[in-house]
């Protein structure tokens, strides 16, 4: 089997946004490459908070970003 060459991802290839979304058990962190809310904006109600990541933070892991930017307070309804 041919082996793929490992390349260093450029800052443009990395997710640009850190997003907290409404999960089944509370806020869940995600990394998005674009703030595309889908057809008719159906994702918009799931987004609790988002942050455009500076280039130097785009490579950080999800857990590191979640510690750096804690989840928003959400009212339980």
N, C-alpha and C positions, 0 to 999 in steps of 0.2 A: 504494500500500500504506500502511495506517495505521501510524504510528510509535508504538511503546510508550513511555510515560513512564518515565524512569529514576527509581527511588526508592532511597533509602538503606536498606539492610537493617538491621533492628533486631537487637540482640544475641540476641534469642530465635530469629531466623531462621537464625543462623549455626551451623556445627557446634560442638558443645559438648565434643567429645573429640578428642584427638590420639592416634592408635593406631599402634603398630608391629605389622605382621602378617608372618607367614611367607610370603615370596615365593619364586619359582623360583630366584632368584639371591641370596637372603639377605633380611634384614629390609627391609620396604618401609613407608614412612609413609602414613597415610591420615587423613582427618578425618571423623568420624562425628557425626551429630546425636543419636544415642541409642545406648546400649550394649545393643542388641537382638541377642541371639545366635542368632536364628532358631529354626526348628522343632527341638526336641530338643537345642539347644545345639551344632549342627554347626559353627558358626564359632568356638567357644571354643578349640579346639585350634590355630587359626590365629593367635590373638592372642598376641603375645609380651609386650607391655606397653601400658598405656594411661594417660592423664593427663586429668583433667577440667580444661579450659581456663578460666582466669579470663576474665571478660567483656572485659577490655582486650586479651587475646591472641587472641580468636576470629576477628578479621579478618585476622590475619597469614597470609602465604603458607605453603604446605607446606614450601618450602625453608628459610624462616626458622625455622619450628618444628623442622625436622629438625636444623638447626645448634644451636638452643637446647637441644633434648632429643635427644641422640644415641641411636642404636639400641642395644638391649640386646645383650650378648654372647650368642651362640647357639652351643651345641655342635653340631658337624657329626657326624651319625651315619651 
